[in-house]
């Protein structure tokens, strides 16, 4: 799998057969809008961890060409009512899709649309494709259910929020990487807003001290799993 960082918590994932976009928040992200061409992403599937605006903003623009939205029941129903294609999931459920195996897992956070309407319970994803597995935690606090993740196979990469204030900070993300059994971590959900600006070198040092690698790719940069 190849993963391109689109800024904030947004990702493009190339599984080799399909293109997935996770939590698209680009056009209102001052750090990303001039670096990412939204029209060039052309996803087959859009994965949404929860309904907050900084995770769903560009969903309708990207789904307009026929992409399938995958998320919890409430979020998918919201977009289906607008005429978009969707596949609902819920916590603990897994399914084989064209692109690979996907499981919707717990996250500890909140979830509502910009107008305040209910966005279901937040979650994360376990994705298995091309012989590799990644854990996308979504916006979350550290929680004990993360210890269940390696029961489904240890991830080759864990995508964890590290910005603190609204989610885990660096120290808890290090603990989370222990819980999920993964020493290669991609940090997301940092620097976009004043509340979540971090010291990146200090964050890398914290992971290195625990024998782990923290990847902080630039916006538009690709990593291979």
N, C-alpha and C positions, 0 to 999 in steps of 0.2 A: 504494500500500500504506500501511496505517496500522499502526504498531508501538506497543504499550503495554509499558512497562517494568514487570515484575512483581517486581523485586528480584533481587539477585545476578546470575545470568546468564539468568534466565527472561524470556521474551518472549511476548506475544500478538501475532500478525500477522493482520491482516484484509486478505486479498487482493482483496476486493470480491465474491468468490464463495464463499470458504471461510475458516474460522478455523483458524489453526495456533497451537499452543503449543510453545515451544522450551524444553527443559531445566527442567521445572517443579520448583522448590524453594521452597515457599511456607509450608507449615504448620509447619515447624521453623525458619523464618527470623524471628527476633525483629523484624526491621525491616519485614517484609511481611505477617505473618499477620493483623494487625488492619486492613490496608488493602486486601487483595485477597480477594474472595469466590471461593473455589475452585469452588463449585457454579455460579457464574455464567459461568465461562469457556467451557464446552461446546465444546471443539475438535472439528473434523472430523479433524485429523491432529495427532500429537505427534512432534516432531523431537528426537532425543536425540543429542548430540554424543559422549557417552561415558557410562560406567556409574557414575561416582562419585555418592555419595549426594546431594551438593549439586547434582546435575543431574537425578536421576531420582526423587527421593523421592515426589512426588505423581503419578507416571505412572499407577499402577494406579487411583487414585481418579478420574483424569480419563478414562482409557481405558474405564472400566466402562460407559459409555453408547454404546460402539461406535466410538470414535475409532480410527484406524489409526496404529500406531506405526511410524515410519520411523527406521532407524538402521543400524549395521553388522550383519552376519549374526549375530554372537554375542549381541548385545543383543536383537535381534528374536526370535531363537530362545528366549531366556530367557523372554520374555513370552508367546510363542506356547504354550510348555509350560504356562503358567498359564491359557490359554484366551483370551488377548487377540489381536486382529487386528493383523497386522504386515506390513510390506514391507521385506525386507532389502536393503541396498546394500553396496557396498564401495568402497574408494578409487579414484577416477578414473571411477567409474560415474555415469551421468546418466540421467534418465528424465523423460518428460512425464507429469505427474499431472493430476488434475482441476483443481487450483489453479494449475498452472504447471510450469515446468521446474526440476528440482532436481539438483544434482551434489554428490556426497560427496567432499570433498577432504581433503588431509593436515592433520594437526595433530601437534605434538610434545609429548607429555604421557604420562600413563599411564591405565589404564582397568580398574577392577575394581569389583564390587558390594560392598555393605557387609559381606557374609559372606566376602569375600576371593576369591570365584570370579571367573573370567576374564571380562572385559567386552570382549574384542576390542581392536582398535587404535583409538585416539581419532581423531576427525575434525572437520571443519567442513562447512558447507554454502554453496553458491552457489544462491540462489533468484532466479528470474526470473518475474515475474507482473505483469500490468497495464502492460507496457511499462517496468517498472523492474527493477533488479537489486540485490540486497544480498548481501554476503559476511558470513557468520556464522562467525567463526574458531574458536569453541569455546575450551576451555582449551588454550593453546599457548604455546610459546616462539616467538620470532622464528625463521623458517626460510626458506631460499632458495626453496622451492617456492611461496611466496607470490608470487613474481615471475611465476608462470604464470597467476595469477588474471585479470589484464587481457586475456590471450589470448582469454578467453571474453566479453569486453566489460567495460569499466571499471565497477565498482560505483557506484551512486548513493549508497550508504551502506555503510560497513564497521563491523561490530559486533566490537569488539576488547576482550580483557581488558586491564586496566590496573593491577591490584592488586599486581603483583610477587609475590615469594616462591614462589608455585605456578605462576605464568604470567608472561607479559611484564609489565614495568613500563611506566611512561609513556614513557620514552626509547625503548625498543624498539617500543612501539606507534606512535610517530611514524615510526620507520623502516618499520614494517610498512605504514603508510598510503602511504608512498612506493612500496614494493614492489607494492602492489595497485592503485596509481593512483587513490586516492580521498582527497579532501581533506575529506570530511564523515564524521566518525567518531562512533559511539556507544560510550561506554565502559561496560563491564560488569565483573563479578567484582572488586568493590572494596568496602571498608567493612563487609562482612558479618561478618567475624571479625577478631580483633585482628591477625593476621598480615598482613592485606591492607587495613588502613586507610591512606588516602592524603590528601594535601593537595590538595583539589579545585581551588583557585585556582591553585596552582602547576602542576597538570596542564593546566588551560585555557591558562595562559600559555605552557607548552612547545609546545602545538599552535599557538597563535596566532603564536609566533615563527617557525614553519615555514610560515605562510600557510594553516593548516588550522583547521577548526572542530571542537571537541570538545563533543559533546552529553552532558550528564549529567542526564537527566530524573529527576524524582522518581518514587518508586514509585506506580504507577497513572497516570502522565502519558503522554500519547500524542504521538507525532511522526508526521509525514507524509513519505513518501518520494516 
